[in-house]
Amino acid sequence: MEPCWRFVIEHEGGGIGEIQYAHEYSGAEYAWATGVDIFIGESGDRDRGLGTEAARTMLRFLFEELRCHRVTIDPEVANARAIRCYE
């Protein structure tokens, strides 16, 4: 099992969702990839750019701080909201 780190997405003092990343080790310490998943719970918290901002923050952290080389995001094909966020 690969290591996984989960973070609460907060907005206006409360938790509205979760974002996580899990290592996909490639065998070399300097060349690693990770998968990212995101979930916004309540429908009132969706379509406000909060997931997009959480994704940007996570990607910035992974690429700039952890020096990740590749991120995989695999939303359900029918989940247009997630695809729009990831684009």
TORBAPA-166162 format. One record per residue: residue in three letters; z, y, x of N, C-alpha, C in turn. Coordinates in steps of 0.1 Angstrom, whole numbers, plus 2048, in hexadecimal, padded with zeros to 3 digits. Last residue first. Layout:
<recs>
+------+-----+-----+-----+-----+-----+-----+-----+-----+-----+
: type :  nZ :  nY :  nX : caZ : caY : caX :  cZ :  cY :  cX :
+------+-----+-----+-----+-----+-----+-----+-----+-----+-----+
:  ALA :   Z :   Y :   X :   Z :   Y :   X :   Z :   Y :   X :
...
+------+-----+-----+-----+-----+-----+-----+-----+-----+-----+
</recs>
This chain:
<recs>
+------+-----+-----+-----+-----+-----+-----+-----+-----+-----+
: type :  nZ :  nY :  nX : caZ : caY : caX :  cZ :  cY :  cX :
+------+-----+-----+-----+-----+-----+-----+-----+-----+-----+
:  GLU : 767 : 8D3 : 7A5 : 75B : 8D9 : 7AB : 75F : 8E7 : 7B1 :
:  TYR : 780 : 8CC : 79B : 77D : 8C8 : 7A8 : 770 : 8CE : 7AE :
:  CYS : 77E : 8D8 : 781 : 788 : 8DC : 78A : 784 : 8D8 : 798 :
:  ARG : 768 : 8C9 : 776 : 767 : 8D7 : 778 : 771 : 8DD : 782 :
:  ILE : 775 : 8B0 : 776 : 769 : 8B2 : 77E : 767 : 8C1 : 781 :
:  ALA : 789 : 8B4 : 763 : 78C : 8B1 : 771 : 781 : 8B4 : 77A :
:  ARG : 779 : 8B9 : 74C : 783 : 8C3 : 751 : 786 : 8C1 : 75F :
:  ALA : 76A : 8A2 : 748 : 763 : 8AE : 74C : 76D : 8B8 : 752 :
:  ASN : 76E : 883 : 74B : 778 : 88E : 74B : 771 : 89B : 751 :
:  ALA : 75C : 86E : 74C : 75D : 875 : 740 : 766 : 881 : 740 :
:  VAL : 761 : 863 : 765 : 754 : 86A : 763 : 754 : 872 : 756 :
:  GLU : 781 : 86A : 774 : 779 : 863 : 76A : 76C : 86A : 767 :
:  PRO : 780 : 875 : 797 : 784 : 876 : 788 : 77B : 86D : 780 :
:  ASP : 788 : 872 : 7B4 : 77F : 869 : 7AC : 783 : 86A : 79D :
:  ILE : 787 : 87F : 7D4 : 78C : 881 : 7C6 : 782 : 87A : 7BD :
:  THR : 78F : 87D : 7F6 : 788 : 877 : 7EB : 78F : 87A : 7DE :
:  VAL : 78B : 890 : 813 : 793 : 88E : 807 : 78A : 888 : 7FC :
:  ARG : 78C : 88F : 836 : 784 : 88C : 82A : 78E : 88A : 81E :
:  HIS : 79D : 896 : 84B : 78F : 897 : 84D : 786 : 895 : 840 :
:  CYS : 7BB : 8AA : 84E : 7B3 : 89F : 847 : 7A4 : 8A1 : 84A :
:  ARG : 7CE : 8BB : 85A : 7C1 : 8B8 : 861 : 7BA : 8AB : 85B :
:  LEU : 7E4 : 8C5 : 84E : 7E4 : 8B7 : 852 : 7D8 : 8B2 : 859 :
:  GLU : 7DC : 8E0 : 84A : 7E9 : 8DC : 850 : 7E9 : 8CE : 856 :
:  GLU : 7C1 : 8E0 : 841 : 7C6 : 8EA : 84B : 7D3 : 8E6 : 852 :
:  PHE : 7BE : 8CA : 82F : 7B4 : 8CD : 839 : 7B9 : 8D6 : 844 :
:  LEU : 7D5 : 8CA : 81F : 7D0 : 8BE : 825 : 7C7 : 8C1 : 831 :
:  PHE : 7D8 : 8E6 : 817 : 7E3 : 8DF : 81E : 7DD : 8D3 : 825 :
:  ARG : 7C0 : 8E9 : 808 : 7C3 : 8F1 : 814 : 7CD : 8EB : 81D :
:  LEU : 7C4 : 8D6 : 7F4 : 7B9 : 8D4 : 7FE : 7BB : 8DC : 80A :
:  MET : 7DA : 8E1 : 7E6 : 7DB : 8D4 : 7ED : 7D0 : 8D2 : 7F7 :
:  THR : 7CE : 8F9 : 7DD : 7DA : 8F9 : 7E6 : 7DC : 8EC : 7EE :
:  ARG : 7BA : 8EF : 7CD : 7B7 : 8F8 : 7D9 : 7C2 : 8F8 : 7E3 :
:  ALA : 7CA : 8E2 : 7BA : 7C0 : 8DA : 7C2 : 7BD : 8E2 : 7CF :
:  ALA : 7D7 : 8F8 : 7AE : 7DF : 8ED : 7B5 : 7D6 : 8E5 : 7BE :
:  GLU : 7C1 : 906 : 7A4 : 7C9 : 90C : 7AE : 7D2 : 901 : 7B6 :
:  THR : 7B8 : 8F3 : 791 : 7AF : 8F7 : 79C : 7B7 : 8FD : 7A7 :
:  GLY : 7CF : 8F2 : 780 : 7CB : 8E6 : 788 : 7C1 : 8E9 : 793 :
:  LEU : 7CD : 90C : 776 : 7D9 : 908 : 77E : 7D6 : 8FB : 786 :
:  GLY : 7B9 : 916 : 766 : 7B7 : 917 : 774 : 7C3 : 912 : 77D :
:  ARG : 7BC : 910 : 74C : 7C2 : 91D : 750 : 7C0 : 91F : 75F :
:  ASP : 7B8 : 8F7 : 741 : 7AE : 901 : 740 : 7B3 : 90F : 743 :
:  ARG : 7DA : 8EF : 738 : 7CD : 8EB : 73D : 7C3 : 8F7 : 73A :
:  ASP : 7F1 : 8F3 : 72B : 7F1 : 8F7 : 739 : 7E3 : 8F4 : 740 :
:  GLY : 7EF : 8E9 : 712 : 7F0 : 8F8 : 713 : 7EF : 8FC : 722 :
:  SER : 7F0 : 8CE : 716 : 7E3 : 8D3 : 714 : 7E3 : 8E3 : 715 :
:  GLU : 805 : 8C3 : 731 : 804 : 8C8 : 723 : 7F6 : 8CF : 722 :
:  GLY : 7FE : 8B8 : 74D : 804 : 8B1 : 742 : 800 : 8B7 : 734 :
:  ILE : 7E7 : 8B2 : 765 : 7ED : 8BD : 75E : 7F1 : 8B8 : 750 :
:  PHE : 7E3 : 8A2 : 783 : 7E5 : 8A0 : 775 : 7EC : 8AC : 76F :
:  ILE : 7CF : 895 : 79E : 7D6 : 8A0 : 797 : 7D8 : 89D : 789 :
:  ASP : 7CA : 885 : 7BE : 7CB : 884 : 7AF : 7D3 : 890 : 7AA :
:  VAL : 7B9 : 87D : 7DB : 7C1 : 887 : 7D4 : 7BF : 884 : 7C5 :
:  GLY : 7B8 : 86A : 7F9 : 7B4 : 86C : 7EB : 7BE : 875 : 7E4 :
:  THR : 7AE : 870 : 81B : 7B8 : 86F : 810 : 7B2 : 870 : 803 :
:  ALA : 7A8 : 867 : 83D : 7A4 : 86C : 830 : 7AF : 86A : 826 :
:  TRP : 7A7 : 86D : 861 : 7AD : 867 : 855 : 7A8 : 86E : 848 :
:  ALA : 7A6 : 86C : 880 : 79C : 86C : 876 : 7A2 : 866 : 869 :
:  TYR : 7BB : 869 : 892 : 7B5 : 876 : 891 : 7AA : 877 : 886 :
:  GLU : 7C2 : 84E : 890 : 7CC : 858 : 88C : 7C5 : 866 : 88A :
:  ALA : 7AE : 836 : 882 : 7AF : 83F : 88D : 7B8 : 84B : 889 :
:  GLY : 7AD : 828 : 86A : 7B0 : 821 : 876 : 7B2 : 829 : 883 :
:  SER : 7AD : 836 : 853 : 7A0 : 831 : 858 : 7A2 : 829 : 865 :
:  TYR : 7C1 : 837 : 837 : 7C0 : 836 : 845 : 7B3 : 830 : 849 :
:  GLU : 7C6 : 84A : 81F : 7BC : 83F : 821 : 7B9 : 83E : 82F :
:  HIS : 7E3 : 857 : 810 : 7DB : 854 : 81C : 7D1 : 848 : 81A :
:  ALA : 7E3 : 86A : 7F3 : 7E6 : 85D : 7F9 : 7DD : 85A : 804 :
:  TYR : 7F1 : 885 : 7E0 : 7E7 : 880 : 7EA : 7EC : 873 : 7F0 :
:  GLN : 7F4 : 895 : 7C0 : 7F8 : 88C : 7CB : 7ED : 889 : 7D4 :
:  ILE : 803 : 8A9 : 7A8 : 7F8 : 8A7 : 7B1 : 7FD : 89E : 7BC :
:  GLU : 80D : 8B0 : 786 : 80F : 8A9 : 793 : 802 : 8A8 : 79B :
:  GLY : 81A : 8C8 : 76F : 812 : 8BD : 773 : 816 : 8B7 : 781 :
:  ILE : 82C : 8DC : 76A : 821 : 8DA : 760 : 818 : 8CE : 764 :
:  GLY : 84D : 8E7 : 76C : 843 : 8DD : 770 : 838 : 8DB : 766 :
:  GLY : 854 : 90A : 76C : 855 : 8FD : 767 : 84A : 8F4 : 76C :
:  GLY : 851 : 925 : 774 : 85E : 91E : 775 : 85F : 910 : 770 :
:  GLU : 835 : 92A : 772 : 83F : 931 : 76B : 84C : 92A : 769 :
:  HIS : 82D : 90A : 77E : 828 : 917 : 779 : 832 : 91D : 770 :
:  GLU : 829 : 8EF : 795 : 832 : 8F8 : 78D : 82A : 905 : 789 :
:  ILE : 823 : 8CF : 79A : 81C : 8DB : 799 : 825 : 8E4 : 790 :
:  VAL : 833 : 8B9 : 7B1 : 833 : 8BF : 7A3 : 82B : 8CC : 7A4 :
:  PHE : 824 : 8A1 : 7C5 : 82A : 8AE : 7C4 : 829 : 8B3 : 7B5 :
:  ARG : 825 : 883 : 7D9 : 823 : 88A : 7CC : 82A : 897 : 7CB :
:  TRP : 815 : 86F : 7F0 : 81E : 87A : 7EE : 81B : 881 : 7E1 :
:  CYS : 813 : 84E : 7FC : 80F : 857 : 7F2 : 819 : 862 : 7F1 :
:  PRO : 806 : 835 : 812 : 810 : 83F : 80F : 80A : 849 : 805 :
:  GLU : 7F8 : 816 : 805 : 7F7 : 822 : 80D : 802 : 82C : 809 :
:  MET : 800 : 7F4 : 808 : 800 : 800 : 800 : 800 : 80C : 809 :
+------+-----+-----+-----+-----+-----+-----+-----+-----+-----+
</recs>
